[in-house]
Amino acid sequence: MKILILGAGQVGSSLAQNLASEANDITIVDRNEATLQQLQDRLDLRTVVGHASHPDNLRAAGAEDADMLVAVTDSDETNMVACQVAYTVFHTPTKIARVRAMSYLRQKNLFNPQALPVDFLISPEQLITDDIHRLITHPGALQVLDFADGQVQLVGIKAYYGGPLVGHELRTLRQHMPKVDTRVAAIYRQDRAIMPEGHTVIEAGDEVFFIAASKDILSVMSELRRLDKPYKRIMIVGGGNIGRRVARALEHDYQVKLIDHNPARTRALAHELDKTIVLKGDAADENLLLEENIGKTDVFCALTNDDEANILSSMLAKRLGARKVMTLINRAAYVDLIQGGDIDIAISPQQATIGSLLTHIRRGDVVKVHSLRRGAAEAIEAIAHGDKNTSKVVGRAIEELKLPPDTTIGAIVRGNEVIIAHHDTVIQSEDHVILFLVDKSRISDVERLFQVSFTFI
């Protein structure tokens, strides 16, 4: 696939890195020549220096025969204009734009071929807000991912001493929970992937990804660790786009406090938010945190656009007694360094955004993609089409499928029915199949598996 990426920032660079390794023809456009040179030195792609929405630059990048344009510059306006130019001048089939400002997103009739021809909108702030909301409603989870409109969830947690299943083989899970069906999709032990088998023994410290119907998630979590008490008190640092959205999403169900150092912004937030207590101050001020009962705070969320400030305030909050700490980290290199120590969960906007973008880039009828383990693994939701003559999956039991190595099918959603996958489960046409790929490089094999061929015999 020939893909133009506009913007070589964190998201654009990460997306290029993800796609360049998958036999795609990638061209990236940006005004920063030094950044483009660094990308070209380590990735197999073309670069064009210049303004991303200018027709001449798009033509030089190959827009005339591109399959897709992904506009992820730091300017909403540039991204939208680029999509308009690609539609009007080059007739690019698929156009994706990152749009942050809520004033644009609220306009329901703004994005269509008669107005602004953007096929798919990506809003990093909303993706992060949704991630944080799911984590807070599932205390103890490291990651919570929705599939099939929320009917199924894939949850990553750390197994602890005291969990009923810790020290036992996976096959005993059914004995512990005879009325709940679940499937362990992958296990990471000291950052090494282990494909789960019936005889696999769960050890304390393992990072376990399991899939189940949403209503059964808490029951399965209780088998791997003592359930955390529900969260009540949330403290948010940073009143920017993400902090504001998170506060608005949580304030009617939790006791929310928001800290920001900007006087004008705090005044605006105090008027805009209904129940959130808005405080002007520095989140790295120990006295302020103590005055606001940081020791009784259930979740401390550092959501400014400054990684170092987020890390330092989070470490201070944890030392002063905050129960859980979530920290927004833009630099991918920092995520591995900090998660699991004083900071419980590192949230990467790039990984959340890339997963959403990959949903529209994957071949076959792929309706959801989540990028996991800093991009090394993926969880995808694909729809099976055709019949036994035209499809490699329809009408076949899972044990008959030629799945790539280190790939598991966790669940199937058939209408409103959630079916946890077993070796004899037969896939039907229009089933939503949820797969976990430990090795993302196998994605092309999965795509081919779900593509309908009228010549397939």
Secondary structure as the mmCIF struct_conf table of DSSP 4:
data_model
#
loop_
_struct_conf.conf_type_id
_struct_conf.id
_struct_conf.beg_label_comp_id
_struct_conf.beg_label_asym_id
_struct_conf.beg_label_seq_id
_struct_conf.end_label_comp_id
_struct_conf.end_label_asym_id
_struct_conf.end_label_seq_id
STRN STRN1 LYS A 2 LEU A 6
BEND BEND1 GLY A 9 GLY A 9
HELX_RH_AL_P HELX_RH_AL_P1 GLN A 10 ALA A 20
TURN_TY1_P TURN_TY1_P1 SER A 21 ALA A 23
STRN STRN2 ASP A 25 ASP A 30
BEND BEND2 ARG A 31 ARG A 31
HELX_RH_AL_P HELX_RH_AL_P2 GLU A 33 ARG A 42
BEND BEND3 LEU A 43 ASP A 44
STRN STRN3 ARG A 46 VAL A 49
BEND BEND4 GLY A 50 GLY A 50
TURN_TY1_P TURN_TY1_P2 ALA A 52 SER A 53
HELX_RH_AL_P HELX_RH_AL_P3 PRO A 55 ALA A 60
TURN_TY1_P TURN_TY1_P3 ALA A 61 GLY A 62
HELX_RH_3T_P HELX_RH_3T_P1 ALA A 63 ASP A 65
BEND BEND5 ASP A 67 ASP A 67
STRN STRN4 MET A 68 ALA A 71
BEND BEND6 ASP A 74 ASP A 74
HELX_RH_AL_P HELX_RH_AL_P4 ASP A 76 VAL A 85
HELX_RH_PI_P HELX_RH_PI_P1 ALA A 86 PHE A 90
BEND BEND7 PRO A 93 PRO A 93
STRN STRN5 THR A 94 ARG A 98
HELX_RH_AL_P HELX_RH_AL_P5 MET A 102 LEU A 105
TURN_TY1_P TURN_TY1_P4 ARG A 106 ARG A 106
TURN_TY1_P TURN_TY1_P5 LYS A 108 ASN A 109
BEND BEND8 LEU A 110 LEU A 110
STRN STRN6 PHE A 111 PHE A 111
BEND BEND9 ASN A 112 ASN A 112
TURN_TY1_P TURN_TY1_P6 PRO A 113 GLN A 114
BEND BEND10 ALA A 115 ALA A 115
STRN STRN7 LEU A 116 LEU A 116
BEND BEND11 ASP A 119 ASP A 119
STRN STRN8 PHE A 120 ILE A 122
HELX_RH_AL_P HELX_RH_AL_P6 PRO A 124 THR A 137
BEND BEND12 HIS A 138 HIS A 138
TURN_TY1_P TURN_TY1_P7 PRO A 139 GLY A 140
STRN STRN9 ALA A 141 PHE A 147
TURN_TY1_P TURN_TY1_P8 ALA A 148 GLN A 151
STRN STRN10 VAL A 152 LYS A 158
TURN_TY1_P TURN_TY1_P9 TYR A 161 GLY A 162
TURN_TY1_P TURN_TY1_P10 PRO A 164 GLY A 167
BEND BEND13 HIS A 168 HIS A 168
STRN STRN11 GLU A 169 GLU A 169
HELX_RH_3T_P HELX_RH_3T_P2 LEU A 170 THR A 172
HELX_RH_AL_P HELX_RH_AL_P7 LEU A 173 HIS A 176
TURN_TY1_P TURN_TY1_P11 PRO A 178 LYS A 179
STRN STRN12 THR A 182 ARG A 189
TURN_TY1_P TURN_TY1_P12 GLN A 190 ASP A 191
STRN STRN13 ARG A 192 ILE A 194
TURN_TY1_P TURN_TY1_P13 GLY A 198 HIS A 199
HELX_LH_PP_P HELX_LH_PP_P1 THR A 200 THR A 200
STRN STRN14 VAL A 201 VAL A 201
HELX_LH_PP_P HELX_LH_PP_P2 ILE A 202 ILE A 202
TURN_TY1_P TURN_TY1_P14 ALA A 204 GLY A 205
STRN STRN15 GLU A 207 ALA A 213
HELX_RH_3T_P HELX_RH_3T_P3 SER A 214 ASP A 216
HELX_RH_AL_P HELX_RH_AL_P8 ILE A 217 LEU A 224
BEND BEND14 ARG A 225 ARG A 225
HELX_LH_PP_P HELX_LH_PP_P3 ARG A 226 TYR A 231
STRN STRN16 ARG A 233 VAL A 237
BEND BEND15 GLY A 240 GLY A 240
HELX_RH_AL_P HELX_RH_AL_P9 ASN A 241 LEU A 250
TURN_TY1_P TURN_TY1_P15 GLU A 251 ASP A 253
BEND BEND16 TYR A 254 TYR A 254
STRN STRN17 GLN A 255 ASP A 260
BEND BEND17 HIS A 261 HIS A 261
HELX_RH_AL_P HELX_RH_AL_P10 PRO A 263 GLU A 272
BEND BEND18 ASP A 274 LYS A 275
HELX_LH_PP_P HELX_LH_PP_P4 THR A 276 THR A 276
STRN STRN18 ILE A 277 LYS A 280
BEND BEND19 GLY A 281 GLY A 281
TURN_TY1_P TURN_TY1_P16 ALA A 283 ALA A 284
HELX_RH_AL_P HELX_RH_AL_P11 GLU A 286 GLU A 291
TURN_TY1_P TURN_TY1_P17 GLU A 292 ASN A 293
HELX_RH_3T_P HELX_RH_3T_P4 ILE A 294 LYS A 296
BEND BEND20 ASP A 298 ASP A 298
STRN STRN19 VAL A 299 ALA A 302
BEND BEND21 THR A 304 ASN A 305
HELX_RH_AL_P HELX_RH_AL_P12 ASP A 307 ARG A 319
TURN_TY1_P TURN_TY1_P18 LEU A 320 GLY A 321
BEND BEND22 ARG A 323 ARG A 323
STRN STRN20 LYS A 324 LEU A 328
BEND BEND23 ARG A 331 ARG A 331
HELX_RH_AL_P HELX_RH_AL_P13 ALA A 332 ILE A 338
STRN STRN21 GLN A 339 GLN A 339
TURN_TY1_P TURN_TY1_P19 GLY A 340 ASP A 342
STRN STRN22 ILE A 343 ILE A 343
BEND BEND24 ASP A 344 ASP A 344
STRN STRN23 ILE A 345 ILE A 347
HELX_RH_AL_P HELX_RH_AL_P14 PRO A 349 ILE A 361
BEND BEND25 ARG A 362 ASP A 365
STRN STRN24 VAL A 366 LEU A 372
HELX_RH_3T_P HELX_RH_3T_P5 ARG A 373 GLY A 375
TURN_TY1_P TURN_TY1_P20 ALA A 376 ALA A 376
STRN STRN25 ALA A 377 ILE A 383
BEND BEND26 GLY A 386 GLY A 386
TURN_TY1_P TURN_TY1_P21 LYS A 388 THR A 390
BEND BEND27 LYS A 392 VAL A 393
TURN_TY1_P TURN_TY1_P22 VAL A 394 GLY A 395
STRN STRN26 ALA A 397 ALA A 397
HELX_RH_3T_P HELX_RH_3T_P6 ILE A 398 GLU A 400
BEND BEND28 LEU A 401 LEU A 401
HELX_LH_PP_P HELX_LH_PP_P5 LEU A 403 PRO A 404
TURN_TY1_P TURN_TY1_P23 PRO A 405 ASP A 406
STRN STRN27 THR A 407 ARG A 414
TURN_TY1_P TURN_TY1_P24 GLY A 415 ASN A 416
STRN STRN28 GLU A 417 ILE A 420
TURN_TY1_P TURN_TY1_P25 HIS A 423 ASP A 424
HELX_LH_PP_P HELX_LH_PP_P6 THR A 425 THR A 425
STRN STRN29 VAL A 426 VAL A 426
HELX_LH_PP_P HELX_LH_PP_P7 ILE A 427 ILE A 427
TURN_TY1_P TURN_TY1_P26 SER A 429 GLU A 430
STRN STRN30 HIS A 432 LEU A 437
BEND BEND29 VAL A 438 ASP A 439
HELX_RH_3T_P HELX_RH_3T_P7 LYS A 440 ARG A 442
HELX_RH_AL_P HELX_RH_AL_P15 ILE A 443 PHE A 450
BEND BEND30 GLN A 451 GLN A 451
TURN_TY1_P TURN_TY1_P27 PHE A 454 THR A 455
#
